[in-house]
């Protein structure tokens, strides 16, 4: 059954933060073809919208952030499995998220399974509800990951832990995910959006162009060796910092000090 594209991924902007909600709670927010297309459109919208400084991505309901690719669609449509390896951001939700050059915070409100786990890892950082759980069930389903999980997860939590999740298909609870460094905060479900929104508001108070370039610097450095990353930082920081006037630094320093005293 066809679903209304505007309802399948919700988009709402308030005070510089775009709230993007995967909205198929009846299907555990499973990623079907329509959702992938709409997510791409929404992330392009957020990237181009001058009123948006930060994006907050979550799922509708309390059961799932997203259960990954819609297995019903995969099992009933010829060629549907091609989405697992598609590089077109209109058909690959990880690439769709990467289209947005602004910070993307993930608010994980339930399970993030297989492709859903990969979508979570596409966010810049994660806040999780206590009922959030993560699972890499690629081996159990018999599908090789194509959206980055096999490479990203080991770099985030260590190769032994990533292999344990990959080889067993076992679920990882929110508290363990926090201890392993996968998520930054774990809060009660009713506090999830408020906590994530507070972090988004903090980020939105920074100059958006600086945020964009800083995100790019971190991502570009993370994708190469440490030495190459240091060279990238040296090159870009030398160029950027040479254009900053001393008076601007002094004015901002006073604001930073005042903010630090209030925290």
N, C-alpha and C positions, 0 to 999 in steps of 0.2 A: 504493500500500500504506500502510495506517495505521501510524503509529509511536507507541510509548508516550510520552505527553506528558511524563512525569517524566524520561524518558531524552533527550528532544529538546533540553531546556535543563536543564543540571545546576545545582544550587544547594547550596553548602556554606559553612558559617560557621565561622570560626576566629579567635579573638582580635580580635573586632570587625570583621572583614573578611568580606564575603560574596563568594565566588568564583562568578561566573555564567558558565557555559560553553555556547556555542552548539554543539550536539553532533550534527551531521550530516556528519561528515568524509567519508563516502562521496559526498556531494553538495556538497562544498566549503562546507559549512555554509550552503547556500542557504536563503533565508527563505521557507518555505512557510506555508500557513495555520495549521497546527498549531504551528509554531515561534513565529509571531507571537502566538498566543493564550497559549502557555505563557510566553513572555517577559514579557508583560503581567502574568500571575499572579505570576511570580517577582519582578518589580520592585515590585509592590504588597506582596509578602511582605517584601522587603528594607526598604521604606519604613516598614512597620508594626512591624518586628522591633526591639525595644529593644536587642537584643544586637548589632545591625549599626550600625556608624558610617560605614563606607565600602564601596562596591561596586567590585569589579574584574571587568570584562567582557572575555572573550576567546573564541577559537574552538578547537574540538578539532582536534588534528593539527597539522601544520606547513605545509600547503598554503594554507589560507585562514582569515582572520578570518571573513569571509563574502563569498560571491560575489554577494550581492544577492538580489533576488526570484528565486524558483525558476522559471526559464524553461520548464521542462517543464510545471509546473502552469499557467503563464500561457498556454501554447500549447494546452492540452488541456481547460481548464475555462472555460466561458462566464462572463464577468463577473469573472474572476480579476484582470484588470488594474486593476480598481477599487481594489485595495489601494494602488496608487501615489498615490492622492489621498484615501484614507480618513483622516478625522480621529479616528476611534475608536481609542484606544490599544490595544484588543484586536486591531486589524488593521493598526496603524501602529507599527512597532518604534521609531521615533524618539519618538513620543508616549509609548510604553510606558516608554522610558528616562527621559523627562522627568517621569513620574509619581513617580519616586524623588527626594525632596528632598535626599538625601544625596549627597556627592561620588561620581561615577562615573568611574573610571579605565579607559581602554581599553588593553588589551595586544594589539597587532596582531601576530599570529603568522604572517601570510602575506598573501595578496592581500585587498584591500578594494575591491570593484568596484561601481560605480554605486550601487545601493541600499545595498550594504555600505559604501561610502564615506560615505554619508549616516548610517548607523548609527554609524560611527566618529566622525563629527563631532558626534554627539549626546552623546558622552562629554565630561567636563569637561577632560581632557587625555589625551594619548596617549603611550605607550611602544611603540616598534616594534622588532621583530627585524630583523636585517640583511637577511633575505629578504622583508620586508614590501614590498608595492607597492600603490599606489593608482591607480585609474583611474575617470574619468567617461566611461562609454560610452553615456550617454543618447542622444546624437545618432546614434551608430552603430546603436543598437537601435531608434531612432525613438520613444522614450518621453520625454516632458518630465518633469524631476524634480518630485516633489511632496512630498518629505520634507525640503526645505530646502537642498539642495546649491547651487542657483543663487544663493542669497543669502548663505549662511554662508561658502562657500569664498573668495569675493572679499574678504570682510572679514578673513579670516585670513591670506591669502597675497598679497593684492593683485589688482586686477581683471585686469591683463594676464596674470598667471600662471594665474588661474582660467579665463580665456577660452582660453588655450592648451590647457589640459587638456580643456575642454569641446568645443572646435572640432576637436581632433585625435583624442581618445579614447586618446591615448598614456598609457603607464604612467609613474608617478612612483616612483622608487626611494626606499628609506628614507633614504639619506644626503642626497639632494636635498630630501626632505620635511623633514628636520631643518634644513637650511640655509635653507629657505623659512619655517620657523617653524610648520610643520604638526604636527610631533611634538616632544616635549620631550627624548626620549632614544632612542638607537639602540644596541642591545646584541646580542650573539650569541644565536641562538635558544634555546640551553640556559640562558641567563641571564635570559630575558625575564620569566618569572613571578616569579623571586626579586627582580628589580629592581623590578617593579611592586608586588609585595607589600611591599617595604621602604618605598616611597613611601606605599602605603595605610596601613601601620602608623604612619608618621609623622603622617599626617592623622588617623588613629583615636585618637591620643594627645591630641587637642584636644577640648574640650567639644563634644558633638554638636549641641546647640542653637545654639551659636555658629557652628559649621560650616554648619548649615542656613541660618541667616539671612545669613551672609556670602556663601554661594553665591547666594542669592536676590538679594542686593544687586548682585553683579557681573552676574548675568544680566539683571536688570531694567534696569540702567544701560546694558548693551551693546545692548539692544534699542531704545534711544531715542537722541536726539542727545546730544552731549557735555554741553551746557548742562543738559539735562533730567536727565542722569545725575548731574551734580554736585549738582543740587537734591535728587534722591532721596537721595544720600549724606548731604547736610547734614541733611535731615529725620530720617533714621533714626539717624544717628550721634549727633545731639543727644539724641534720646530714650533710646537705649541707654546712652550714656556717662554720662548724668546719674544712672543707677542703679548705677554702679560705685563701690564704696567705696575710698578711698585705700589702705587696708590690703591689699585684694585685689590691687591693682596691684603693690604692693611685694613681696608674696609670689610673685607670678608672675614679676616681673622677675628675682628671684634664680634661679628655675628656668630662665628663658630664658638668662641669663648662663652658668649651669652647662652647659646644653645646647650653647651656642655654643662653649665651650671644648673640648668633647668632639668636635666635628665637624671 
